[in-house]
Amino acid sequence: MSTSAPDRPGSAAEASAEPLIATRGLSAGYGTQPVVRDLDIEVRPGEVVALLGPNGAGKTTTLRVLAGDLAPMSGEVRWLGGAGRAPLHRRARQGLAYVGERAVFTRLDVAENLRVGRVETARALELFPELEKRLRTGAGMLSGGEQQMLSLARALCRSPRLLLADELSLGLAPLVVERLLRAVREAADRGLGALLVEQHVRKVLDIADRVYVLRRGRIEMTGTPRELRENLDAVESSYLARPGTAASM
Ligand SMILES: Nc1ncnc2c1ncn2[C@@H]1O[C@H](COP(=O)(O)OP(=O)(O)OP(=O)(O)O)[C@@H](O)[C@H]1O
């Protein structure tokens, strides 16, 4: 399977835009041992790209090195066309949003979380109206889904160019997962580029333009959701399934 034109209508023009982020021959890891090798990954404005793979494949490591949180061992990461090793805080100022698991300040309430994130409350509530009744609730008291809505609101309402999201939907109910993924899709339709690490394979394929499948630190498959679906049974049974979660995919 190879990379080909995205199979979502309207994304052909975006596919010709310059990548927001691109790696060439990237290897990264911890200590002296690379856990991801020879990665060629790119994300362009307006596209949602899914990064899939089994536990320990190196998905989080990949996001961390793209975010500037972990230095490459070899190869390069080009962010906005430049190959410099800008750290995460500088990339964040330049429009990179990184959402890890439950990225909220649990001791602050929802309104304070938005304020600290320099996000207008009204804008966040436009995106997720269900947060309105929780504005004065401590973020640590929110449900998992509400916490992720808050994390995503904080990221998206600052109009980033690129969103890197690590298991946005971990442990959440299917309807909440769909809600979060739809918010990302809508932001991408307005020009955001997004790279999503996601265990809900079928749900993310519904909104993605392209997919990379990582296995043992290498990209083993890349293509459109349509191409991946044709191989989905093989993909799931061979290495995407997590014990106990195959049904959710
Ligand atoms: N800070 C760290 N120090 C040393 N090794 C690490 C560190 N973080 C991750 N690893 C190792 O790197 C490998 C890849 O981990 P990573 O978290 O990138 O995989 P993943 O695909 O995101 O997995 P999962 O789906 O389980 O979250 C694993 O073997 C893991 O043990």
The ligand as a MOL file (V3000), in Angstrom:
LIG
                    3D

  0  0  0     0  0            999 V3000
M  V30 BEGIN CTAB
M  V30 COUNTS 31 33 0 0 0
M  V30 BEGIN ATOM
M  V30 1 N 10.6650 8.0150 28.7530 0
M  V30 2 C 11.0040 6.8080 28.2880 0
M  V30 3 N 12.1950 6.2520 28.5940 0
M  V30 4 C 12.5810 5.0510 28.1190 0
M  V30 5 N 11.8150 4.3050 27.2830 0
M  V30 6 C 10.6130 4.7990 26.9380 0
M  V30 7 C 10.1540 6.0640 27.4120 0
M  V30 8 N 8.9200 6.2970 26.8780 0
M  V30 9 C 8.6410 5.2220 26.1130 0
M  V30 10 N 9.6530 4.3370 26.1390 0
M  V30 11 C 9.7000 3.0550 25.4040 0
M  V30 12 O 9.6170 3.3230 24.0220 0
M  V30 13 C 8.8280 2.3420 23.3730 0
M  V30 14 C 7.7130 3.0250 22.5940 0
M  V30 15 O 6.8500 3.6750 23.5150 0
M  V30 16 P 5.7060 4.6870 23.0490 0
M  V30 17 O 5.0530 5.1970 24.2880 0
M  V30 18 O 6.2590 5.6620 22.0920 0
M  V30 19 O 4.7270 3.6850 22.2630 0
M  V30 20 P 3.2050 3.8350 21.9030 0
M  V30 21 O 3.0630 3.2920 20.5280 0
M  V30 22 O 2.7520 5.2380 22.1320 0
M  V30 23 O 2.5210 2.8540 22.9350 0
M  V30 24 P 1.0710 2.8830 23.6600 0
M  V30 25 O 0.0580 2.6300 22.5930 0
M  V30 26 O 1.1770 1.7450 24.6300 0
M  V30 27 O 0.9370 4.2090 24.3370 0
M  V30 28 C 8.3210 1.4100 24.4560 0
M  V30 29 O 9.1260 0.2650 24.4540 0
M  V30 30 C 8.5060 2.1890 25.7260 0
M  V30 31 O 8.7640 1.3470 26.8130 0
M  V30 END ATOM
M  V30 BEGIN BOND
M  V30 1 1 1 2
M  V30 2 1 2 3
M  V30 3 2 2 7
M  V30 4 2 3 4
M  V30 5 1 4 5
M  V30 6 2 5 6
M  V30 7 1 6 7
M  V30 8 1 6 10
M  V30 9 1 7 8
M  V30 10 2 8 9
M  V30 11 1 9 10
M  V30 12 1 10 11
M  V30 13 1 11 12
M  V30 14 1 11 30
M  V30 15 1 12 13
M  V30 16 1 13 14
M  V30 17 1 13 28
M  V30 18 1 14 15
M  V30 19 1 15 16
M  V30 20 2 16 17
M  V30 21 1 16 18
M  V30 22 1 16 19
M  V30 23 1 19 20
M  V30 24 2 20 21
M  V30 25 1 20 22
M  V30 26 1 20 23
M  V30 27 1 23 24
M  V30 28 2 24 25
M  V30 29 1 24 26
M  V30 30 1 24 27
M  V30 31 1 28 29
M  V30 32 1 28 30
M  V30 33 1 30 31
M  V30 END BOND
M  V30 END CTAB
M  END
